[in-house]
């Protein structure tokens, strides 16, 4: 009986859409189980924004991978083709945007169920911002305008996620308050510049492209507040003489 690969998820605090060094995207590709992975970009949270799609393709076509894009706002594949396409991917890379809209569209098309199946079959699921939020039970989001909590994520990663922990005003106190009052379960706060890898729901790697960028574990302290613990990260460096990636 073949070994069942351990389910793996990656949260990105950056990548091709915001960084000019390509370090987090290179790290992500390095987590794939094959030398030339098939990488599917899912831009649902941005409404399949054409410019975002072009950024992804420009960044990943030169890399040692086979990039593709899954549009859902002008969907062409039937249910069988959609399932076969997603299950054939080595890496699924979900873009940023509106987390609530992303989840609603995925559920309407059955993408949520297919991605859960892909995870169990060995596909590395990943994403930035909304694309990091979606995998958890709950998340911290601006999907509804003001910063607030969203409690109906996919639940493929236990607990909650907060992106842009240091990158957007109000993120830190708002997420801490949501965890303290029980609106969100304990979880992971991802600063911009950080990459986080989970296997079987366990944290197995944390990397950073900025020395000061951190991942934090945020938990209720039992007295109406929270405990916030910084997790050590491995620093990513650009090879000497390597060109910066175009954005």
C-alpha positions, 0 to 999 in steps of 0.5 A, a space after each residue: 500500500 503506497 505511503 500517504 503523504 502528510 498534508 502540508 500548508 504554507 502561509 506567505 507574508 509576501 511573494 511575487 506581488 509585493 517583493 522584488 527578491 523572489 525569496 519567499 516564492 523560491 522557498 515555496 517551490 522548494 517545498 514541492 515534492 518534485 523538481 519541476 512542480 505544477 503550480 496553479 495560481 487561484 486569483 478568486 479573492 481578487 475577482 480574477 484580476 487580469 493584472 494579478 494573473 499577469 504578475 504571477 505568470 511573469 514571475 513563475 514562467 522563468 522558474 523551474 515549474 509549470 505555472 497555470 491559473 484557475 479562473 472561476 469568474 469566467 469558468 470553462 471547465 466542467 466539474 470533472 475537469 475542474 477536479 482533475 485539474 486541481 488534483 494534478 497540481 503539486 502546489 496551489 498558490 492562492 492570491 490575496 483580496 477578499 477572504 469572504 468572497 473567496 470562500 463563497 465562490 469556492 463553495 459555490 463551485 465545489 472548489 473547497 471540497 476539491 482542495 481538501 481532497 488535494 491536500 490529503 493527496 499531497 498537494 501543497 496548499 499555500 497563499 498570501 493574505 486572503 490566500 493564507 486566511 482561507 485555510 484556517 478555521 477562522 481569520 482576521 480580515 477586512 473583507 467587510 470593510 473594517 477589520 474584524 473576524 471571520 469564523 467560517 474558514 475551510 478548517 484545514 489548518 486548526 485555529 486562526 490566522 492573521 496576515 499583515 500583522 505588522 504591515 497594516 495599522 490596527 491589525 495587531 490590536 484587533 486580532 489580539 482582541 478577537 482571540 482574547 474575547 473568543 471571537 477567534 480561536 488561538 492562532 498564528 499572526 504572520 508579519 510581512 516577509 515571513 513564510 510558514 510551513 505546516 505538516 499534519 497541522 504542526 508547525 515545521 518551518 518558519 522563514 523570513 526575508 526580513 531580519 525583523 519579520 516574525 511569526 507569532 503564536 497568539 493564545 488567550 491567557 485565561 485572564 481576559 488577555 492574550 499571550 503572544 510568543 515570537 517563533 524563531 525564523 530562518 533567514 532567507 538570503 538572495 544569492 550574491 550576484 543574483 538579479 532581483 525579480 521583476 514585479 
